[in-house]
Structures are given as structure tokens and as C-alpha cells.
Amino acid sequence: KRGILPEIENVVEICALKDRLKEFDKVILPYEEEKGNGMRSALSNKVDIKKIGIIIGPEGGFSEEEIYMLAELGAFPVSLGPRILRTETAGLVASSIVMYELGDLGGK
């Protein structure tokens, strides 16, 4: 009963994201070195969030410079926990946590 399907974009260069990130109310950037912010803090203002972007890095992760550049463009670096996830599973985990935090998985 999903009215809107999530979109999965092709691989793009970071510089190509500049204008694209403006389309989202919140852009989440899972980063294995992030220690302070988790998904809960990224999504704390749920009322104003209608469209969420999730940026998943390449195998081997983003460099610190790339994380800084994406944060400057408005992405919110978050931790997905202490384990390093593979690129192909990180998106699924991140989107599942977003759905949980926004109440899309049922329950109270």
C-alpha cells in the first residue's frame, strides 16, 4: 500500500549533487567515522520533513574532504552504528531506519 516508491539514482560525482540536494527537506549521509549524530538526531524535527535524500558512499567510504564538502552542501552526516556496512546494504539499512524513526513501520 505504498503510494510513492523510493527512487534509487545512478552513481554520480559529488560535484553533480550540488543542485540536486536542494530538492530534499533533509539529506542524510551515513559515514562510518561519525561519532556524534545518529538517525534519531537527524530526524528530530519530523514535522518539517517530507522528502528525504540518503547519500550512500562507495566501497571504501568517502574521504574526509568529501564528507566536509557534502556537509557544506547541506547533507547531515550520521552514524549507522559501530559496524561497517557494505555499499549494497547500507542504503537498505538507512532507509529502514528512516522509516522506523518516522513511524512508517507501524507501532507507537
DSSP file (Angstrom, degrees, kcal/mol; ACC not computed):
  #  RESIDUE AA STRUCTURE BP1 BP2  ACC     N-H-->O    O-->H-N    N-H-->O    O-->H-N    TCO  KAPPA ALPHA  PHI   PSI    X-CA   Y-CA   Z-CA
    1    1 A K              0   0    0      0, 0.0     2,-0.5     0, 0.0     0, 0.0   0.000 360.0 360.0 360.0  32.1    0.0    0.0    0.0
    2    2 A R        -     0   0    0      1,-0.2     3,-0.1     0, 0.0     0, 0.0  -0.727 360.0-167.8 -85.0 127.0    2.9    2.3   -0.7
    3    3 A G  S    S+     0   0    0     -2,-0.5     2,-0.4     1,-0.2    -1,-0.2   0.771  76.1  37.9 -82.8 -28.0    1.8    5.3   -2.7
    4    4 A I  S    S-     0   0    0      0, 0.0    -1,-0.2     0, 0.0     0, 0.0  -0.987  76.2-144.4-129.7 124.5    5.3    6.5   -3.6
    5    5 A L        -     0   0    0     -2,-0.4     2,-0.1    -3,-0.1    -2,-0.0  -0.646  28.3-108.1 -85.1 141.8    8.2    4.3   -4.4
    6    6 A P        -     0   0    0      0, 0.0     2,-0.5     0, 0.0    -1,-0.1  -0.405  32.9-130.9 -64.1 144.5   11.7    5.2   -3.3
    7    7 A E        -     0   0    0     -2,-0.1     2,-0.6     0, 0.0     0, 0.0  -0.839  13.5-158.6 -99.7 134.8   13.9    6.3   -6.1
    8    8 A I        -     0   0    0     -2,-0.5     2,-0.1     0, 0.0     0, 0.0  -0.960  16.3-152.7-112.5 118.3   17.4    4.8   -6.4
    9    9 A E        -     0   0    0     -2,-0.6     3,-0.1     1,-0.1     2,-0.1  -0.422  18.3-103.4 -87.8 161.4   19.7    7.0   -8.5
   10   10 A N        -     0   0    0      1,-0.1     2,-0.1    -2,-0.1    -1,-0.1  -0.304  54.7 -75.8 -71.2 165.2   22.6    6.1  -10.6
   11   11 A V        -     0   0    0     -2,-0.1     2,-0.3     1,-0.0    -1,-0.1  -0.439  60.2-179.2 -63.1 133.9   26.1    6.7   -9.3
   12   12 A V        -     0   0    0     -2,-0.1     2,-0.2    -3,-0.1     5,-0.0  -0.941  31.5-102.3-135.2 158.5   27.1   10.4   -9.6
   13   13 A E    >   -     0   0    0     -2,-0.3     3,-1.2     1,-0.1     4,-0.4  -0.498  35.3-118.3 -73.4 148.9   30.1   12.5   -8.9
   14   14 A I  G >  S+     0   0    0      1,-0.3     3,-2.1     2,-0.2     4,-0.4   0.883 113.3  60.2 -58.3 -40.1   29.8   14.6   -5.7
   15   15 A C  G >  S+     0   0    0      1,-0.3     3,-0.7     2,-0.2    -1,-0.3   0.774  97.8  60.4 -61.3 -24.5   30.0   17.9   -7.6
   16   16 A A  G <  S+     0   0    0     -3,-1.2     4,-0.5     1,-0.2    -1,-0.3   0.582  93.6  66.9 -78.0  -9.4   26.9   16.9   -9.5
   17   17 A L  G <> S+     0   0    0     -3,-2.1     4,-2.5    -4,-0.4     5,-0.2   0.642  72.1  93.5 -84.6 -15.0   24.9   16.7   -6.3
   18   18 A K  T <4 S+     0   0    0     -3,-0.7     4,-0.4    -4,-0.4    -1,-0.2   0.890  96.8  28.4 -48.9 -56.3   25.0   20.5   -5.5
   19   19 A D  T >4 S+     0   0    0     -3,-0.2     3,-0.8     1,-0.2     4,-0.3   0.828 116.8  61.4 -75.6 -31.6   21.7   21.4   -7.1
   20   20 A R  G >4 S+     0   0    0     -4,-0.5     3,-1.7     1,-0.2    -2,-0.2   0.853  94.3  61.7 -65.0 -35.6   20.1   18.1   -6.5
   21   21 A L  G >< S+     0   0    0     -4,-2.5     3,-1.4     1,-0.3    -1,-0.2   0.748  90.0  69.7 -65.8 -23.0   20.4   18.3   -2.7
   22   22 A K  G <  S+     0   0    0     -3,-0.8    -1,-0.3    -4,-0.4    -2,-0.2   0.670  85.7  69.9 -67.8 -16.0   18.2   21.4   -2.7
   23   23 A E  G <  S+     0   0    0     -3,-1.7     2,-0.3    -4,-0.3    -1,-0.3   0.627  90.9  74.7 -75.5 -13.5   15.2   19.2   -3.7
   24   24 A F    <   -     0   0    0     -3,-1.4    28,-0.2    -4,-0.2     3,-0.2  -0.749  67.9-147.0-108.9 148.0   15.2   17.5   -0.3
   25   25 A D  S    S+     0   0    0     26,-2.3     2,-0.3     1,-0.3    27,-0.2   0.794  95.2  11.7 -75.3 -29.9   14.0   18.6    3.1
   26   26 A K  E     -a   52   0A   0     25,-1.4    27,-2.6     2,-0.0     2,-0.5  -0.985  65.5-159.5-148.7 136.1   16.7   16.5    4.8
   27   27 A V  E     -ab  53  75A   0     47,-0.5    49,-3.2    -2,-0.3     2,-0.4  -0.980  13.4-156.7-120.3 120.4   19.7   14.8    3.3
   28   28 A I  E     -ab  54  76A   0     25,-3.4    27,-2.8    -2,-0.5    47,-0.1  -0.798   6.6-168.7-101.5 136.4   21.2   12.0    5.3
   29   29 A L  E     - b   0  77A   0     47,-2.4    49,-1.9    -2,-0.4     2,-0.1  -0.827  12.3-149.7-127.9  90.2   24.9   11.0    4.8
   30   30 A P  E     + b   0  78A   0      0, 0.0     2,-0.4     0, 0.0    27,-0.3  -0.415  23.5 177.2 -60.9 130.5   25.8    7.7    6.6
   31   31 A Y    >   -     0   0    0     47,-2.8     3,-1.8    -2,-0.1    49,-0.1  -0.977  31.4-144.6-143.7 123.0   29.5    8.0    7.5
   32   32 A E  T 3  S+     0   0    0     -2,-0.4    -1,-0.1     1,-0.3    47,-0.1   0.703 100.5  53.1 -64.2 -20.8   31.5    5.4    9.4
   33   33 A E  T 3  S+     0   0    0     45,-0.1     2,-0.3    46,-0.0    -1,-0.3   0.485  79.5 112.7 -92.9  -3.1   33.6    8.0   11.2
   34   34 A E    <   +     0   0    0     -3,-1.8    46,-0.1    44,-0.3    -3,-0.1  -0.554  33.7 167.2 -71.3 127.9   30.6   10.0   12.5
   35   35 A K        +     0   0    0     -2,-0.3    -1,-0.2    44,-0.1     3,-0.0   0.652  64.5  47.5-113.7 -23.7   30.5    9.6   16.3
   36   36 A G  S    S+     0   0    0      1,-0.1     2,-0.4     2,-0.0    42,-0.1   0.820  99.9  56.2 -95.7 -32.6   28.0   12.3   17.5
   37   37 A N        +     0   0    0     40,-0.1    42,-2.6     4,-0.0     2,-0.2  -0.866  52.9 177.8-113.7 134.9   24.9   12.1   15.3
   38   38 A G     >  -     0   0    0     -2,-0.4     4,-1.8    40,-0.3     3,-0.2  -0.587  50.6 -87.5-114.5-177.0   22.6    9.2   14.6
   39   39 A M  H  > S+     0   0    0     40,-0.5     4,-2.1     1,-0.2     5,-0.1   0.866 123.2  60.6 -61.5 -36.9   19.4    8.9   12.6
   40   40 A R  H  4 S+     0   0    0      1,-0.2    -1,-0.2     2,-0.2    -3,-0.0   0.922 107.8  43.4 -60.1 -43.9   17.3   10.0   15.6
   41   41 A S  H >4 S+     0   0    0      1,-0.2     3,-1.0    -3,-0.2    -1,-0.2   0.864 112.3  54.1 -70.3 -34.0   19.1   13.3   15.8
   42   42 A A  H 3< S+     0   0    0     -4,-1.8     3,-0.3     1,-0.2    -1,-0.2   0.832 117.1  37.2 -65.8 -31.4   19.0   13.8   12.0
   43   43 A L  T 3< S+     0   0    0     -4,-2.1     3,-0.4     1,-0.2    -1,-0.2   0.086  79.6 117.6-108.7  22.2   15.2   13.3   12.0
   44   44 A S  S <  S+     0   0    0     -3,-1.0     2,-0.9     1,-0.3     3,-0.2   0.803  72.8  55.5 -63.9 -30.4   14.4   15.0   15.3
   45   45 A N    >   +     0   0    0     -3,-0.3     3,-1.0    -4,-0.2     4,-0.3  -0.556  67.8 161.3-100.9  68.1   12.2   17.7   13.5
   46   46 A K  G >   +     0   0    0     -2,-0.9     3,-1.3    -3,-0.4    -1,-0.2   0.756  60.9  69.5 -62.0 -28.8    9.9   15.2   11.8
   47   47 A V  G 3  S+     0   0    0      1,-0.3    -1,-0.2    -3,-0.2    -2,-0.1   0.870 101.7  44.0 -61.5 -38.3    7.1   17.7   11.1
   48   48 A D  G <  S+     0   0    0     -3,-1.0     2,-0.7     2,-0.0    -1,-0.3   0.423  93.2  96.5 -88.9   2.1    9.1   19.6    8.5
   49   49 A I    <   +     0   0    0     -3,-1.3     3,-0.1    -4,-0.3   -25,-0.0  -0.831  28.9 140.3-101.3 114.3   10.5   16.5    6.7
   50   50 A K  S    S+     0   0    0     -2,-0.7     2,-0.4     1,-0.3    -1,-0.2   0.660  71.0  35.7-115.4 -35.0    8.5   15.5    3.6
   51   51 A K        -     0   0    0      2,-0.0   -26,-2.3   -24,-0.0   -25,-1.4  -0.981  68.8-169.9-130.7 121.6   11.3   14.4    1.2
   52   52 A I  E     -a   26   0A   0     -2,-0.4     2,-0.4   -28,-0.2   -25,-0.2  -0.911   6.6-160.1-116.4 134.9   14.5   12.7    2.4
   53   53 A G  E     -a   27   0A   0    -27,-2.6   -25,-3.4    -2,-0.4     2,-0.5  -0.901   4.4-161.9-107.9 142.6   17.6   12.0    0.4
   54   54 A I  E     -a   28   0A   0     -2,-0.4     2,-0.6   -27,-0.2   -25,-0.2  -0.991   4.6-156.4-125.2 124.3   20.2    9.4    1.5
   55   55 A I        -     0   0    0    -27,-2.8     2,-0.5    -2,-0.5    -2,-0.0  -0.892   8.4-165.6-103.6 119.2   23.7    9.5    0.1
   56   56 A I        -     0   0    0     -2,-0.6   -25,-0.1   -27,-0.1    31,-0.0  -0.899  14.5-136.6-106.9 130.0   25.5    6.2    0.2
   57   57 A G        -     0   0    0     -2,-0.5     3,-0.1   -27,-0.3    33,-0.1  -0.174  23.0 -93.3 -80.1 173.9   29.2    6.2   -0.4
   58   58 A P    >   -     0   0    0      0, 0.0     3,-2.6     0, 0.0    -1,-0.1  -0.234  57.9 -69.5 -77.8 170.1   31.4    3.9   -2.5
   59   59 A E  T 3  S+     0   0    0      1,-0.3    27,-0.1    27,-0.0     0, 0.0  -0.440 129.6  31.3 -57.3 132.0   33.2    0.8   -1.3
   60   60 A G  T 3  S-     0   0    0     -2,-0.1    -1,-0.3    -3,-0.1    26,-0.0   0.245 117.2-111.7  95.3 -12.5   35.9    2.1    0.9
   61   61 A G    <   -     0   0    0     -3,-2.6     2,-0.2     2,-0.0   -30,-0.1  -0.001  41.3 -52.6  82.4 174.1   33.8    5.0    2.0
   62   62 A F        -     0   0    0      1,-0.1     2,-0.1    -5,-0.1   -30,-0.1  -0.524  53.4-115.9 -82.8 154.5   34.0    8.7    1.5
   63   63 A S     >  -     0   0    0     -2,-0.2     4,-2.3     1,-0.1     5,-0.2  -0.454  29.9-108.0 -80.1 164.4   37.1   10.7    2.2
   64   64 A E  H  > S+     0   0    0      1,-0.2     4,-2.5     2,-0.2     5,-0.2   0.880 121.7  54.4 -60.5 -37.5   37.0   13.4    5.0
   65   65 A E  H  > S+     0   0    0      2,-0.2     4,-2.5     1,-0.2    -1,-0.2   0.900 107.8  48.9 -64.1 -40.8   37.2   16.1    2.3
   66   66 A E  H  > S+     0   0    0      2,-0.2     4,-2.6     1,-0.2    -2,-0.2   0.904 111.1  49.8 -66.3 -40.8   34.1   14.6    0.5
   67   67 A I  H  X S+     0   0    0     -4,-2.3     4,-2.6     2,-0.2    -2,-0.2   0.930 111.7  48.8 -62.1 -44.9   32.2   14.4    3.8
   68   68 A Y  H  X S+     0   0    0     -4,-2.5     4,-2.3     2,-0.2    -2,-0.2   0.922 111.8  49.1 -60.4 -44.9   33.1   18.0    4.5
   69   69 A M  H  X S+     0   0    0     -4,-2.5     4,-1.2     1,-0.2    -2,-0.2   0.915 112.8  46.8 -62.5 -43.9   32.0   19.1    1.0
   70   70 A L  H  <>S+     0   0    0     -4,-2.6     5,-2.5     1,-0.2     4,-0.3   0.886 111.2  51.8 -66.8 -38.3   28.7   17.2    1.3
   71   71 A A  H ><5S+     0   0    0     -4,-2.6     3,-1.3     1,-0.2    -1,-0.2   0.894 106.8  53.9 -63.8 -39.2   28.0   18.7    4.7
   72   72 A E  H 3<5S+     0   0    0     -4,-2.3    -1,-0.2     1,-0.3    -2,-0.2   0.803 105.6  54.4 -63.2 -28.9   28.7   22.2    3.3
   73   73 A L  T 3<5S-     0   0    0     -4,-1.2    -1,-0.3    -5,-0.2    -2,-0.2   0.500 133.1 -91.0 -83.6  -4.1   26.0   21.4    0.7
   74   74 A G  T < 5S+     0   0    0     -3,-1.3   -47,-0.5     1,-0.3    -3,-0.2   0.439  77.7 141.7 112.8   0.3   23.5   20.5    3.4
   75   75 A A  E   < -b   27   0A   0     -5,-2.5    -1,-0.3    -6,-0.1   -47,-0.2  -0.484  45.3-136.7 -74.6 147.9   24.0   16.8    4.0
   76   76 A F  E     -b   28   0A   0    -49,-3.2   -47,-2.4    -2,-0.1     2,-0.1  -0.899  15.1-139.9-109.3 104.5   23.7   15.6    7.6
   77   77 A P  E     +b   29   0A   0      0, 0.0     2,-0.3     0, 0.0   -40,-0.1  -0.431  29.6 175.6 -66.2 134.1   26.4   13.0    8.5
   78   78 A V  E     -b   30   0A   0    -49,-1.9   -47,-2.8    -2,-0.1     2,-0.4  -0.940  28.8-121.5-136.1 157.8   25.1   10.2   10.7
   79   79 A S        -     0   0    0    -42,-2.6   -40,-0.5    -2,-0.3   -47,-0.1  -0.788   7.5-163.0 -94.8 142.8   26.4    7.0   12.2
   80   80 A L        -     0   0    0      1,-0.5     3,-0.2    -2,-0.4    -1,-0.1   0.124  62.9 -83.2-104.8  17.0   24.6    3.7   11.4
   81   81 A G        -     0   0    0      1,-0.1    -1,-0.5   -49,-0.0     0, 0.0  -0.535  61.5 -51.8 109.3-177.2   26.4    2.1   14.4
   82   82 A P  S    S+     0   0    0      0, 0.0     2,-0.3     0, 0.0    -1,-0.1   0.615 105.0  87.0 -76.5 -12.4   29.7    0.5   15.0
   83   83 A R  S    S-     0   0    0     -3,-0.2     2,-0.6     1,-0.0    -3,-0.2  -0.659  76.0-127.5 -91.6 144.1   29.7   -1.9   12.1
   84   84 A I        -     0   0    0     -2,-0.3     2,-0.3   -52,-0.0    -1,-0.0  -0.795  30.2-152.5 -86.6 122.2   31.0   -1.0    8.6
   85   85 A L        -     0   0    0     -2,-0.6     2,-0.1     1,-0.1   -53,-0.1  -0.673  17.1-108.6 -97.0 150.2   28.2   -1.9    6.2
   86   86 A R    >>  -     0   0    0     -2,-0.3     4,-2.3     1,-0.1     3,-1.2  -0.405  31.7-112.9 -69.8 153.0   28.7   -2.9    2.6
   87   87 A T  H 3> S+     0   0    0      1,-0.3     4,-0.9     2,-0.2    -1,-0.1   0.886 116.1  54.5 -55.0 -41.7   27.6   -0.3    0.0
   88   88 A E  H 34 S+     0   0    0      1,-0.2     4,-0.3     2,-0.1    -1,-0.3   0.682 116.5  36.3 -72.4 -16.4   24.8   -2.6   -1.2
   89   89 A T  H <> S+     0   0    0     -3,-1.2     4,-2.4     2,-0.1    -1,-0.2   0.659  99.9  75.0-105.3 -20.4   23.3   -3.0    2.2
   90   90 A A  H  X S+     0   0    0     -4,-2.3     4,-2.9     1,-0.2     5,-0.2   0.882  95.4  51.3 -61.4 -39.4   23.9    0.5    3.7
   91   91 A G  H  X S+     0   0    0     -4,-0.9     4,-2.5     2,-0.2    -1,-0.2   0.902 110.9  47.7 -64.4 -41.3   21.1    2.0    1.6
   92   92 A L  H  > S+     0   0    0     -4,-0.3     4,-2.0     2,-0.2    -2,-0.2   0.917 114.4  46.6 -65.9 -43.5   18.6   -0.6    2.8
   93   93 A V  H  X S+     0   0    0     -4,-2.4     4,-2.4     2,-0.2    -2,-0.2   0.941 113.6  48.4 -63.4 -47.7   19.6   -0.2    6.4
   94   94 A A  H  X S+     0   0    0     -4,-2.9     4,-2.3     1,-0.2    -2,-0.2   0.921 112.9  46.9 -60.8 -45.5   19.5    3.6    6.2
   95   95 A S  H  X S+     0   0    0     -4,-2.5     4,-2.3     1,-0.2    -1,-0.2   0.863 111.3  52.5 -67.1 -34.0   16.1    3.7    4.6
   96   96 A S  H  X S+     0   0    0     -4,-2.0     4,-2.3    -5,-0.2    -1,-0.2   0.908 109.7  48.2 -65.9 -42.0   14.7    1.1    7.1
   97   97 A I  H  X S+     0   0    0     -4,-2.4     4,-2.9     2,-0.2     5,-0.2   0.906 110.5  51.9 -65.5 -40.4   15.9    3.3   10.0
   98   98 A V  H  X S+     0   0    0     -4,-2.3     4,-2.1     2,-0.2     6,-0.2   0.941 110.3  48.1 -59.2 -47.5   14.3    6.4    8.4
   99   99 A M  H  <>S+     0   0    0     -4,-2.3     5,-2.8     1,-0.2     6,-0.7   0.901 113.1  48.6 -61.6 -40.0   11.0    4.5    8.0
  100  100 A Y  H ><5S+     0   0    0     -4,-2.3     3,-1.4     3,-0.2    -2,-0.2   0.952 111.9  47.7 -63.1 -50.0   11.2    3.4   11.7
  101  101 A E  H 3<5S+     0   0    0     -4,-2.9    -1,-0.2     1,-0.3    -2,-0.2   0.819 113.0  48.8 -63.3 -31.7   12.0    6.8   13.0
  102  102 A L  T 3<5S-     0   0    0     -4,-2.1    -1,-0.3    -5,-0.2    -2,-0.2   0.421 117.2-112.1 -89.2   1.3    9.2    8.4   11.0
  103  103 A G  T X 5S+     0   0    0     -3,-1.4     3,-0.9    -4,-0.3    -3,-0.2   0.657  77.8 130.1  81.5  16.3    6.7    5.8   12.2
  104  104 A D  T 3 < +     0   0    0     -5,-2.8    -4,-0.2     1,-0.2    -5,-0.1   0.532  64.1  63.2 -80.8  -5.3    6.2    4.2    8.8
  105  105 A L  T 3  S-     0   0    0     -6,-0.7    -1,-0.2     1,-0.3    -5,-0.1   0.241 108.9-114.6-102.8  13.0    6.8    0.7   10.2
  106  106 A G    <   +     0   0    0     -3,-0.9    -1,-0.3     1,-0.2    -3,-0.1  -0.162  69.8  88.3  84.1 179.6    3.8    0.7   12.5
  107  107 A G              0   0    0      1,-0.2    -1,-0.2    -3,-0.1    -2,-0.0  -0.136 360.0 360.0  79.3 180.0    3.6    0.7   16.2
  108  108 A K              0   0    0     -2,-0.0    -1,-0.2     0, 0.0    -2,-0.0   0.369 360.0 360.0-116.2 360.0    3.6    3.6   18.6
